[in-house]
Amino acid sequence: MSSDLFVLDEGAVTDSRRGTDPYSRDLGELLESGIILVNKPRGPTSHQLAAWTRGLLGIKKLGHGGTLDPFATGLLSLLCGKATRLTDIILSGDKTYVGVFRFSEKVEVEDLNQVLSSLIGKAYNVPPRESAVKVRVRSRQFNSIKCLDSDSDSRIFVIEISCEAGSYIRTLARDIGLLVGTPCELIELHRTKSGTFDSAMACTMQQLTDAVHVWREHGDEKAIRKLISPIERVLVSLPKIVVKDGAAAAVSHGASLARPGIAKFSQGAREGSTVLIQSLKGEAIAIAELKVDTDDLPGMTSGEVAIPKSVLMAPGTYPQTWSKD
């Protein structure tokens, strides 16, 4: 467990016969609740890639988090089974892109850098007409915008953008052009990071296809298992409440979490915030809303602590003994 967790019950132990370490799950469990990171190629839509992967793996439920336009490439999260319940969490993570921008007229690097610096912070970001979402004015945070490379003769610049989820880089290109004084076109876009994931973790669609082939034709699961992360991998940034086995059973049935079932917790989480309720083995039990500040937990002996919003653990994973907690 992370060193920043405050221990309420040092004697809490977990039954080794129940549940499992998330990173020791079998392939069937991963397909029921796992995440595949792919490097999306140029051409297909994110929806088309998800549909193709659904058929390739032979599973009914598979979606994607963080849509990329057909012309864009890079990191795309494919969510298997129960992992689709985490779409909102994946969509909310910051993103990093590398874009290739072309100006209509020659632009000096120094002038461009001044413009890029002026765009850091909150900015209005209107979806372009090419976007699949409804066009409306919205504010987005740009954390970093910097020029990585340039070719003055061809008027092409490579720019890296770190931004809030839901930012539109085509719109940013238009704004850059307006501020520089000559039209700017986004000609290539590659997503390198999404939340806690980066492109180094992603496989190509060909690698995924080959791994599935080896699994189905030769019964070898090693390659495909390496490409599917457990659902917990996307939840590492959430504040945590670690609970005893009995409380894990109760919450997996949709019950609210009560103070006696807690073994450890992340300090500093406030009432109303989203937390991960986790087992002593590190399994995700539920995404929940806090009803108290976690810093108040040491002074409590009873009472409701959190209400599950999305239950991720299958009921029956742990025995129904929560009434004894």
DOGU-607283 format. One line per field, with one value per residue: residue number from 1; residue in one letter; x, z, y of N, C-alpha, C in turn. Coordinates in pm, whole numbers, always signed. Layout:
N
gulo <- [NUM:...]
torfi <- [A:...]
n_X <- [X:...]
n_Z <- [Z:...]
n_Y <- [Y:...]
ca_X <- [X:...]
ca_Z <- [Z:...]
ca_Y <- [Y:...]
c_X <- [X:...]
c_Z <- [Z:...]
c_Y <- [Y:...]
***
This chain:
325
gulo <- [1:2:3:4:5:6:7:8:9:10:11:12:13:14:15:16:17:18:19:20:21:22:23:24:25:26:27:28:29:30:31:32:33:34:35:36:37:38:39:40:41:42:43:44:45:46:47:48:49:50:51:52:53:54:55:56:57:58:59:60:61:62:63:64:65:66:67:68:69:70:71:72:73:74:75:76:77:78:79:80:81:82:83:84:85:86:87:88:89:90:91:92:93:94:95:96:97:98:99:100:101:102:103:104:105:106:107:108:109:110:111:112:113:114:115:116:117:118:119:120:121:122:123:124:125:126:127:128:129:130:131:132:133:134:135:136:137:138:139:140:141:142:143:144:145:146:147:148:149:150:151:152:153:154:155:156:157:158:159:160:161:162:163:164:165:166:167:168:169:170:171:172:173:174:175:176:177:178:179:180:181:182:183:184:185:186:187:188:189:190:191:192:193:194:195:196:197:198:199:200:201:202:203:204:205:206:207:208:209:210:211:212:213:214:215:216:217:218:219:220:221:222:223:224:225:226:227:228:229:230:231:232:233:234:235:236:237:238:239:240:241:242:243:244:245:246:247:248:249:250:251:252:253:254:255:256:257:258:259:260:261:262:263:264:265:266:267:268:269:270:271:272:273:274:275:276:277:278:279:280:281:282:283:284:285:286:287:288:289:290:291:292:293:294:295:296:297:298:299:300:301:302:303:304:305:306:307:308:309:310:311:312:313:314:315:316:317:318:319:320:321:322:323:324:325]
torfi <- [M:S:S:D:L:F:V:L:D:E:G:A:V:T:D:S:R:R:G:T:D:P:Y:S:R:D:L:G:E:L:L:E:S:G:I:I:L:V:N:K:P:R:G:P:T:S:H:Q:L:A:A:W:T:R:G:L:L:G:I:K:K:L:G:H:G:G:T:L:D:P:F:A:T:G:L:L:S:L:L:C:G:K:A:T:R:L:T:D:I:I:L:S:G:D:K:T:Y:V:G:V:F:R:F:S:E:K:V:E:V:E:D:L:N:Q:V:L:S:S:L:I:G:K:A:Y:N:V:P:P:R:E:S:A:V:K:V:R:V:R:S:R:Q:F:N:S:I:K:C:L:D:S:D:S:D:S:R:I:F:V:I:E:I:S:C:E:A:G:S:Y:I:R:T:L:A:R:D:I:G:L:L:V:G:T:P:C:E:L:I:E:L:H:R:T:K:S:G:T:F:D:S:A:M:A:C:T:M:Q:Q:L:T:D:A:V:H:V:W:R:E:H:G:D:E:K:A:I:R:K:L:I:S:P:I:E:R:V:L:V:S:L:P:K:I:V:V:K:D:G:A:A:A:A:V:S:H:G:A:S:L:A:R:P:G:I:A:K:F:S:Q:G:A:R:E:G:S:T:V:L:I:Q:S:L:K:G:E:A:I:A:I:A:E:L:K:V:D:T:D:D:L:P:G:M:T:S:G:E:V:A:I:P:K:S:V:L:M:A:P:G:T:Y:P:Q:T:W:S:K:D]
n_X <- [+82:+31:+252:+133:-106:-327:-332:-592:-664:-442:-440:-591:-664:-664:-852:-687:-802:-1004:-1093:-835:-500:-497:-319:-274:-481:-675:-700:-967:-1093:-968:-1063:-1324:-1307:-1104:-833:-718:-451:-404:-222:-357:-405:-387:-688:-916:-1210:-1236:-1450:-1479:-1242:-1285:-1509:-1400:-1204:-1368:-1494:-1267:-1173:-1393:-1587:-1878:-1905:-1732:-1576:-1453:-1227:-1196:-1213:-1053:-1011:-1060:-831:-633:-373:-236:-248:-507:-763:-905:-1186:-1279:-1570:-1672:-1504:-1592:-1748:-1585:-1546:-1600:-1409:-1170:-1203:-1181:-917:-607:-464:-198:-63:+111:+144:+148:+185:+95:+168:+28:+189:+535:+667:+827:+1022:+1059:+844:+631:+670:+616:+343:+247:+310:+134:-107:-123:-295:-635:-868:-1106:-1254:-1373:-1547:-1443:-1606:-1568:-1576:-1735:-1898:-2149:-2149:-2038:-1953:-1682:-1473:-1131:-838:-505:-207:+56:+227:+440:+698:+854:+1005:+1098:+1055:+1138:+1137:+939:+733:+643:+571:+641:+453:+403:+136:-3:-295:-627:-880:-1099:-1023:-979:-770:-763:-908:-733:-523:-640:-669:-402:-313:-465:-355:-87:-106:-139:-307:-334:-285:-375:-207:-121:-178:-97:-165:+4:-14:-255:-429:-313:-176:+68:+205:+405:+314:+136:+7:+32:-233:-176:-2:-179:-358:-186:-125:-372:-413:-206:-292:-551:-499:-282:-307:-159:-136:+32:+122:-116:-210:-23:-99:-336:-447:-531:-836:-777:-552:-615:-710:-532:-481:-687:-816:-801:-990:-929:-1063:-1189:-1243:-1513:-1649:-1591:-1749:-2005:-2014:-1980:-2227:-2368:-2411:-2378:-2065:-1955:-1804:-1676:-1576:-1340:-992:-765:-683:-672:-538:-680:-889:-1194:-1536:-1789:-1621:-1480:-1391:-1188:-1296:-1129:-999:-811:-632:-585:-781:-1022:-1322:-1543:-1638:-1690:-1882:-1773:-1903:-1812:-1527:-1212:-1016:-1154:-1208:-1049:-1158:-1410:-1643:-1854:-2110:-2202:-1976:-1913:-2083:-2151:-2109:-2055:-2034:-1772:-1670:-1752:-2045:-2026:-1760:-1627:-1720:-2046:-2023:-2044:-2200:-2071:-1862]
n_Z <- [+0:-52:+93:+186:+300:+571:+855:+1010:+1125:+1226:+1254:+1056:+831:+529:+369:+212:+47:-86:-341:-534:-620:-826:-1046:-1092:-1211:-1415:-1773:-1859:-1658:-1695:-1947:-1883:-1733:-1802:-1945:-2255:-2416:-2709:-3001:-3196:-3546:-3834:-4001:-3944:-3734:-3378:-3276:-3473:-3437:-3181:-3227:-3405:-3241:-3048:-3191:-3258:-3010:-2927:-2743:-2585:-2478:-2518:-2514:-2582:-2452:-2465:-2744:-3062:-3356:-3698:-3857:-3669:-3462:-3219:-2857:-2739:-2530:-2477:-2343:-2159:-2084:-1753:-1723:-1883:-1725:-1623:-1799:-1776:-1587:-1723:-1939:-1811:-1750:-1792:-2112:-2351:-2648:-2963:-3224:-3577:-3733:-3990:-4139:-4336:-4421:-4378:-4051:-3765:-3523:-3270:-3251:-3264:-3030:-2834:-2873:-2815:-2543:-2443:-2459:-2263:-1984:-1881:-2146:-2401:-2589:-2870:-3019:-3338:-3664:-3770:-3557:-3362:-3157:-3001:-3103:-2897:-2689:-2470:-2178:-2143:-1991:-2065:-2001:-2082:-2367:-2623:-2867:-3045:-3270:-3592:-3932:-4117:-4391:-4507:-4353:-4137:-3812:-3519:-3243:-2897:-2682:-2366:-2197:-2061:-2050:-2330:-2483:-2794:-3055:-3317:-3299:-3137:-3319:-3504:-3340:-3281:-3534:-3574:-3380:-3452:-3700:-3948:-4133:-3977:-4002:-3881:-3950:-3879:-3599:-3288:-3007:-2707:-2433:-2185:-1912:-1663:-1837:-2093:-2430:-2451:-2330:-2502:-2754:-3100:-3342:-3497:-3336:-3134:-3278:-3353:-3102:-3015:-3208:-3149:-2900:-2953:-3155:-3065:-2795:-2619:-2377:-2294:-2440:-2502:-2245:-2150:-2281:-2176:-1920:-1570:-1431:-1220:-1288:-1408:-1205:-1025:-948:-788:-461:-190:-8:+192:+263:+493:+448:+501:+472:+207:+88:+152:+21:-242:-293:-317:-87:+143:+263:+590:+884:+1063:+888:+770:+694:+608:+472:+231:+317:+353:+166:+69:+184:-43:-256:-509:-451:-446:-339:-199:-179:+69:-79:-289:-482:-690:-561:-563:-710:-532:-351:-115:+211:+428:+547:+493:+684:+918:+993:+1189:+1432:+1436:+1523:+1423:+1164:+835:+565:+290:-28:-272:-618:-853:-879:-894:-826:-840:-687:-413:-427:-187:+130:+282:+545:+662:+868:+1101:+1125]
n_Y <- [-120:+233:+473:+700:+647:+656:+460:+293:+54:-159:-428:-544:-801:-1002:-1259:-1510:-1691:-1572:-1335:-1159:-1055:-771:-771:-1031:-1153:-1381:-1433:-1431:-1283:-1036:-965:-922:-698:-484:-284:-175:-29:+139:+241:+455:+446:+667:+748:+542:+587:+644:+499:+302:+156:+55:-108:-294:-416:-524:-730:-879:-973:-1107:-1023:-879:-625:-340:-35:+300:+548:+893:+1036:+1034:+1224:+1106:+1176:+1201:+1057:+821:+775:+576:+468:+154:+7:-268:-457:-414:-200:+2:+158:+343:+543:+822:+901:+850:+1022:+1263:+1312:+1497:+1580:+1525:+1646:+1625:+1835:+1912:+2209:+2435:+2742:+3008:+3214:+3320:+3278:+3401:+3227:+3337:+3518:+3341:+3190:+3382:+3420:+3161:+3144:+3332:+3204:+3014:+2888:+2959:+2946:+3032:+2776:+2661:+2395:+2269:+2268:+2017:+1847:+1587:+1659:+1871:+2207:+2457:+2733:+2699:+2685:+2608:+2466:+2533:+2390:+2383:+2499:+2457:+2513:+2260:+2204:+2338:+2448:+2692:+2756:+2595:+2674:+2531:+2407:+2222:+2153:+2109:+2034:+2054:+1991:+2052:+1799:+1763:+1975:+2149:+2107:+2189:+2426:+2568:+2597:+2771:+2997:+3054:+3128:+3362:+3529:+3540:+3649:+3537:+3282:+2959:+2614:+2295:+2012:+1759:+1541:+1404:+1211:+1189:+1148:+1058:+1126:+916:+757:+692:+711:+522:+298:+185:-41:-140:-181:-400:-547:-616:-775:-986:-1090:-1184:-1380:-1567:-1647:-1760:-1952:-2101:-2129:-1977:-1742:-1541:-1311:-1162:-1113:-932:-705:-619:-426:-434:-303:-138:+5:+246:+395:+495:+756:+844:+937:+702:+458:+199:-113:-365:-721:-792:-547:-504:-700:-602:-350:-432:-529:-301:-156:+121:+251:+201:+344:+142:-53:+27:+14:+158:+485:+757:+1066:+1397:+1409:+1552:+1601:+1503:+1459:+1236:+901:+602:+293:+33:-302:-492:-633:-472:-454:-294:-192:-16:+298:+586:+837:+1064:+1113:+1240:+1430:+1279:+1321:+1335:+1080:+928:+1015:+912:+653:+523:+538:+663:+669:+674:+665:+428:+496:+370:+36:-194:-442:-784:-913:-1139:-1198:-1166:-1309:-1265:-1108:-866:-762:-817:-646]
ca_X <- [+0:+105:+295:+55:-233:-335:-378:-688:-669:-319:-462:-678:-605:-755:-859:-614:-886:-1103:-1037:-703:-422:-544:-221:-264:-607:-664:-737:-1111:-1126:-920:-1154:-1448:-1286:-965:-808:-617:-402:-359:-172:-452:-350:-464:-789:-1040:-1258:-1219:-1561:-1450:-1139:-1348:-1594:-1311:-1143:-1475:-1507:-1141:-1164:-1512:-1660:-1995:-1900:-1602:-1589:-1326:-1226:-1117:-1221:-959:-1064:-1000:-698:-540:-313:-186:-298:-652:-796:-1018:-1236:-1349:-1666:-1702:-1417:-1665:-1806:-1484:-1528:-1596:-1280:-1068:-1225:-1151:-773:-538:-411:-84:-59:+213:+79:+224:+108:+150:+120:+15:+304:+650:+652:+950:+1008:+1045:+706:+541:+686:+544:+200:+219:+314:+14:-224:-121:-396:-773:-901:-1226:-1216:-1497:-1524:-1451:-1720:-1536:-1594:-1862:-1976:-2226:-2067:-2074:-1836:-1643:-1342:-1040:-708:-385:-102:+185:+228:+576:+747:+959:+1088:+1042:+1116:+1090:+1115:+809:+638:+589:+618:+595:+417:+350:+31:-57:-420:-743:-961:-1203:-967:-979:-643:-794:-945:-609:-450:-704:-636:-261:-305:-519:-263:+37:-137:-151:-380:-258:-358:-327:-199:-105:-199:-67:-181:+112:-51:-395:-435:-193:-119:+143:+210:+501:+239:+38:+44:-30:-342:-116:+46:-296:-406:-93:-137:-497:-391:-125:-379:-659:-451:-180:-336:-58:-197:+130:+127:-240:-219:+62:-162:-458:-420:-649:-912:-714:-443:-663:-765:-423:-476:-799:-800:-842:-1032:-904:-1159:-1178:-1316:-1658:-1698:-1582:-1869:-2122:-2009:-1998:-2372:-2427:-2433:-2291:-1951:-1961:-1673:-1606:-1516:-1223:-860:-670:-745:-592:-570:-705:-1004:-1304:-1675:-1841:-1526:-1485:-1284:-1188:-1302:-1035:-980:-676:-547:-569:-887:-1122:-1456:-1643:-1614:-1788:-1884:-1749:-2005:-1738:-1385:-1137:-939:-1241:-1230:-994:-1242:-1541:-1654:-1966:-2164:-2183:-1856:-1917:-2192:-2103:-2171:-2036:-1975:-1685:-1642:-1865:-2098:-1987:-1614:-1598:-1842:-2134:-2005:-2025:-2272:-1981:-1754]
ca_Z <- [+0:-60:+223:+228:+357:+718:+903:+1120:+1188:+1191:+1261:+948:+742:+424:+346:+89:-37:-152:-417:-592:-660:-960:-1150:-1104:-1265:-1537:-1894:-1862:-1569:-1757:-2057:-1821:-1667:-1828:-2030:-2358:-2472:-2847:-3074:-3306:-3673:-3908:-4091:-3880:-3618:-3250:-3267:-3561:-3373:-3069:-3284:-3461:-3130:-2985:-3268:-3251:-2880:-2905:-2623:-2621:-2428:-2527:-2560:-2584:-2373:-2525:-2889:-3153:-3491:-3792:-3906:-3557:-3422:-3083:-2744:-2726:-2429:-2508:-2213:-2168:-1982:-1646:-1734:-1950:-1622:-1587:-1912:-1730:-1520:-1828:-2018:-1733:-1733:-1883:-2234:-2414:-2793:-3047:-3350:-3684:-3773:-4109:-4155:-4475:-4450:-4292:-3912:-3688:-3405:-3152:-3249:-3232:-2888:-2756:-2887:-2742:-2400:-2408:-2461:-2148:-1885:-1924:-2275:-2466:-2686:-2938:-3107:-3481:-3731:-3797:-3436:-3350:-3045:-3023:-3100:-2799:-2629:-2343:-2131:-2118:-1936:-2136:-1901:-2147:-2513:-2660:-2999:-3036:-3390:-3695:-4065:-4163:-4536:-4539:-4262:-4055:-3674:-3435:-3114:-2795:-2602:-2250:-2177:-1998:-2136:-2404:-2559:-2937:-3106:-3439:-3254:-3094:-3441:-3556:-3252:-3302:-3660:-3556:-3298:-3527:-3812:-4073:-4106:-3931:-4027:-3813:-4056:-3814:-3453:-3222:-2862:-2641:-2296:-2146:-1770:-1611:-1941:-2201:-2551:-2437:-2280:-2602:-2860:-3229:-3371:-3550:-3222:-3067:-3364:-3342:-2968:-3013:-3292:-3074:-2793:-3005:-3238:-2998:-2653:-2542:-2332:-2240:-2515:-2486:-2105:-2135:-2346:-2104:-1782:-1483:-1416:-1116:-1345:-1444:-1085:-930:-903:-699:-318:-163:+122:+191:+357:+531:+361:+524:+412:+62:+51:+161:-84:-372:-309:-329:+44:+179:+346:+726:+945:+1119:+786:+707:+745:+575:+383:+187:+394:+282:+74:+127:+166:-177:-359:-557:-398:-479:-228:-242:-84:+123:-185:-393:-582:-695:-522:-613:-713:-435:-310:+28:+289:+535:+517:+544:+804:+1035:+1019:+1316:+1544:+1423:+1558:+1346:+1069:+691:+517:+144:-101:-403:-740:-955:-817:-989:-781:-852:-558:-382:-425:-45:+198:+339:+692:+701:+992:+1213:+1126]
ca_Y <- [+0:+357:+521:+816:+601:+658:+328:+295:-78:-228:-573:-590:-901:-1045:-1403:-1542:-1778:-1487:-1225:-1182:-938:-731:-801:-1177:-1202:-1460:-1360:-1413:-1171:-913:-931:-876:-570:-446:-168:-195:+97:+121:+356:+467:+492:+767:+692:+498:+660:+573:+404:+188:+74:-16:-214:-396:-487:-602:-852:-952:-1039:-1187:-980:-800:-488:-275:+103:+373:+671:+1000:+1025:+1099:+1240:+1009:+1215:+1203:+930:+822:+697:+558:+366:+67:-36:-396:-493:-318:-83:+110:+243:+442:+634:+961:+925:+854:+1143:+1383:+1329:+1588:+1520:+1589:+1624:+1687:+1871:+1976:+2327:+2503:+2879:+3053:+3299:+3294:+3320:+3391:+3141:+3423:+3570:+3230:+3156:+3482:+3390:+3037:+3176:+3409:+3116:+2925:+2925:+2940:+3007:+2982:+2675:+2622:+2280:+2299:+2205:+1877:+1769:+1514:+1709:+1992:+2328:+2557:+2796:+2640:+2729:+2497:+2501:+2490:+2389:+2407:+2502:+2494:+2475:+2159:+2205:+2426:+2458:+2823:+2760:+2534:+2739:+2423:+2405:+2111:+2213:+2018:+2098:+1983:+2064:+1990:+1714:+1833:+2088:+2125:+2158:+2265:+2560:+2632:+2635:+2892:+3109:+3087:+3201:+3497:+3608:+3560:+3738:+3463:+3158:+2844:+2489:+2175:+1910:+1629:+1547:+1277:+1217:+1116:+1117:+1072:+1095:+850:+673:+758:+631:+411:+182:+144:-134:-113:-274:-523:-624:-671:-883:-1098:-1148:-1260:-1498:-1664:-1698:-1846:-2062:-2182:-2139:-1905:-1617:-1447:-1185:-1086:-1069:-815:-590:-581:-383:-442:-180:-55:+85:+379:+458:+520:+896:+875:+909:+565:+406:+55:-171:-506:-813:-784:-424:-525:-776:-515:-248:-498:-545:-168:-92:+232:+215:+254:+366:+25:-140:+90:-21:+265:+584:+871:+1185:+1522:+1405:+1629:+1559:+1528:+1421:+1099:+816:+460:+198:-70:-412:-504:-690:-372:-464:-187:-239:+79:+442:+632:+977:+1080:+1185:+1310:+1450:+1163:+1359:+1318:+937:+877:+1052:+848:+511:+469:+633:+646:+738:+692:+598:+383:+550:+266:-83:-261:-578:-876:-960:-1276:-1212:-1187:-1358:-1163:-1105:-727:-728:-841:-545]
c_X <- [+86:+135:+211:-79:-225:-397:-471:-688:-546:-337:-547:-604:-710:-744:-794:-696:-989:-1035:-900:-632:-464:-449:-195:-392:-585:-720:-887:-1155:-1082:-1012:-1289:-1432:-1139:-955:-695:-579:-348:-309:-258:-383:-438:-566:-917:-1082:-1229:-1326:-1535:-1344:-1196:-1433:-1509:-1248:-1245:-1492:-1383:-1132:-1285:-1587:-1770:-1978:-1757:-1623:-1452:-1340:-1139:-1110:-1110:-1024:-996:-859:-591:-490:-281:-269:-450:-676:-918:-1058:-1321:-1448:-1694:-1615:-1486:-1731:-1709:-1461:-1514:-1463:-1168:-1080:-1180:-1001:-713:-479:-287:-80:+68:+148:+177:+136:+177:+85:+117:+133:+415:+629:+786:+925:+986:+903:+607:+550:+614:+394:+164:+217:+188:-111:-229:-217:-535:-799:-1033:-1185:-1343:-1469:-1532:-1568:-1696:-1563:-1731:-1950:-2049:-2138:-2121:-1946:-1808:-1503:-1257:-904:-596:-267:+34:+167:+367:+614:+864:+1055:+1022:+1121:+1062:+1058:+979:+697:+569:+654:+559:+575:+358:+253:-10:-180:-524:-818:-1069:-1154:-960:-857:-662:-830:-822:-527:-508:-667:-491:-244:-355:-421:-131:+16:-140:-220:-287:-343:-293:-325:-174:-126:-178:-82:-76:+79:-200:-407:-305:-123:-34:+163:+309:+432:+151:+96:-16:-145:-289:-64:-69:-351:-318:-107:-263:-482:-313:-208:-481:-606:-354:-201:-237:-112:-97:+128:+2:-256:-136:-3:-290:-423:-546:-712:-848:-609:-488:-708:-658:-422:-589:-761:-859:-893:-1019:-988:-1133:-1266:-1467:-1718:-1693:-1705:-1991:-2126:-2030:-2145:-2444:-2451:-2337:-2177:-1965:-1821:-1606:-1536:-1386:-1094:-760:-741:-643:-635:-601:-819:-1125:-1441:-1723:-1747:-1539:-1365:-1298:-1195:-1230:-1022:-837:-580:-524:-674:-980:-1258:-1563:-1582:-1725:-1776:-1868:-1861:-1943:-1599:-1308:-1055:-1021:-1255:-1170:-1080:-1380:-1535:-1766:-2009:-2125:-2065:-1863:-2030:-2141:-2181:-2161:-1964:-1899:-1658:-1768:-1913:-2059:-1837:-1565:-1728:-1917:-2128:-1995:-2096:-2184:-1873:-1770]
c_Z <- [+0:+80:+273:+288:+509:+764:+1022:+1197:+1143:+1190:+1149:+855:+640:+403:+211:-5:-116:-227:-474:-616:-802:-1073:-1164:-1161:-1391:-1654:-1901:-1776:-1629:-1871:-2004:-1759:-1682:-1925:-2127:-2414:-2611:-2904:-3200:-3433:-3736:-3996:-4021:-3765:-3492:-3234:-3354:-3500:-3258:-3121:-3339:-3349:-3058:-3058:-3260:-3122:-2851:-2778:-2664:-2587:-2432:-2585:-2560:-2500:-2439:-2674:-2960:-3290:-3585:-3837:-3797:-3524:-3272:-2983:-2737:-2628:-2474:-2378:-2227:-2053:-1882:-1652:-1806:-1849:-1582:-1698:-1867:-1664:-1623:-1909:-1944:-1716:-1834:-2001:-2281:-2561:-2852:-3182:-3449:-3742:-3894:-4124:-4304:-4517:-4350:-4154:-3841:-3560:-3280:-3139:-3210:-3084:-2797:-2757:-2806:-2591:-2356:-2400:-2343:-2041:-1938:-2055:-2325:-2579:-2749:-3029:-3253:-3544:-3758:-3677:-3432:-3239:-3082:-3008:-2997:-2736:-2493:-2307:-2099:-2070:-2023:-2040:-1959:-2298:-2556:-2797:-2983:-3153:-3494:-3824:-4129:-4310:-4574:-4448:-4171:-3917:-3602:-3294:-3021:-2706:-2489:-2204:-2103:-2099:-2205:-2480:-2707:-3000:-3239:-3404:-3209:-3214:-3501:-3473:-3267:-3429:-3647:-3480:-3370:-3644:-3947:-4044:-4072:-3945:-3949:-3915:-4001:-3663:-3395:-3071:-2796:-2498:-2275:-2002:-1721:-1715:-2038:-2315:-2543:-2390:-2388:-2702:-2991:-3249:-3427:-3437:-3146:-3146:-3352:-3207:-2957:-3095:-3217:-2962:-2848:-3079:-3165:-2847:-2563:-2507:-2294:-2311:-2493:-2344:-2081:-2191:-2276:-1960:-1698:-1465:-1316:-1172:-1377:-1322:-985:-875:-806:-553:-287:-21:+112:+301:+383:+442:+377:+462:+260:+12:+50:+47:-221:-400:-315:-198:+65:+267:+482:+787:+997:+1015:+728:+776:+724:+485:+343:+266:+302:+183:+142:+98:+26:-288:-396:-505:-454:-351:-275:-136:-32:+23:-299:-501:-575:-663:-579:-621:-627:-409:-159:+94:+406:+481:+571:+668:+932:+1076:+1150:+1437:+1541:+1469:+1481:+1244:+925:+644:+368:+84:-238:-518:-854:-891:-924:-952:-792:-713:-536:-384:-283:+24:+268:+493:+743:+830:+1115:+1224:+1238]
c_Y <- [+126:+408:+638:+776:+601:+527:+345:+164:-158:-380:-629:-686:-944:-1195:-1434:-1629:-1699:-1373:-1259:-1050:-899:-770:-950:-1236:-1285:-1382:-1335:-1296:-1038:-869:-882:-737:-528:-331:-201:-58:+70:+252:+368:+515:+600:+696:+651:+589:+579:+467:+281:+96:-7:-132:-328:-480:-573:-736:-940:-1034:-1127:-1152:-883:-652:-436:-136:+170:+500:+776:+991:+1100:+1109:+1141:+1046:+1208:+1062:+936:+744:+696:+443:+287:-2:-161:-412:-383:-194:+32:+203:+355:+544:+779:+996:+936:+982:+1268:+1409:+1426:+1511:+1597:+1549:+1683:+1710:+1932:+2086:+2393:+2639:+2917:+3140:+3271:+3354:+3302:+3310:+3226:+3478:+3460:+3195:+3254:+3456:+3265:+3062:+3248:+3323:+3020:+2978:+2897:+3012:+2950:+2891:+2619:+2503:+2320:+2228:+2058:+1787:+1704:+1568:+1838:+2115:+2426:+2611:+2732:+2688:+2606:+2549:+2445:+2504:+2424:+2404:+2546:+2438:+2378:+2165:+2295:+2416:+2585:+2827:+2703:+2586:+2635:+2424:+2284:+2165:+2107:+2095:+2006:+2059:+1982:+1905:+1797:+1954:+2051:+2191:+2228:+2409:+2637:+2678:+2762:+3014:+3152:+3169:+3344:+3587:+3635:+3655:+3671:+3330:+3042:+2719:+2375:+2062:+1769:+1646:+1408:+1295:+1129:+1077:+1139:+1029:+1035:+763:+756:+659:+514:+284:+119:+44:-88:-212:-405:-610:-688:-790:-1007:-1169:-1234:-1389:-1606:-1728:-1798:-1968:-2154:-2193:-2069:-1766:-1509:-1311:-1101:-1036:-944:-689:-543:-549:-403:-304:-83:+39:+227:+459:+501:+662:+933:+855:+772:+546:+255:-9:-319:-591:-803:-660:-434:-599:-686:-414:-310:-528:-410:-96:+24:+182:+282:+258:+239:-62:-90:+49:+92:+366:+692:+994:+1303:+1521:+1467:+1570:+1598:+1487:+1273:+1021:+675:+379:+72:-179:-411:-566:-590:-375:-343:-246:-147:+219:+502:+782:+985:+1159:+1261:+1341:+1330:+1197:+1347:+1172:+887:+908:+990:+703:+443:+574:+605:+730:+768:+612:+556:+449:+449:+149:-161:-406:-664:-919:-1106:-1298:-1236:-1227:-1246:-1166:-963:-687:-746:-735:-445]
***
